Amino acid sequence: MPEPVSILHLLGVTALAVAAVIWVAMLVCVMRRDLPVHRRQFAALTRRGRILRVLPYQRHSAPYIEHVELTPAERDAFAVLVRRLSDGRP
């Protein structure tokens, strides 16, 4: 062990090296998931309808949008509030 290097420095470098090795191993695993073999298996599962059963069906229409008409006094009060919050900015 080199004399001027402390134990903490060596432990830090070792921890970073181990983390880098684990990161590379996980990256390789993730990249291998995208192989054509896995794509065919995923396509076969989706054709049979066996995947993502727990998710609800997507809506084909937009959700209902609420709309409230404001009175002129409410509009004026809102305009004053916006002016106060914007500090006179346009």
Secondary structure, DSSP 8 states (H G I E B T S, - for coil): --SSS-HHHHHHHHHHHHHHHHHHHHHHHHHHTTSHHHHHHHHHHHHHT-S-TTS----SS----------HHHHHHHHHHHHHHHTT--
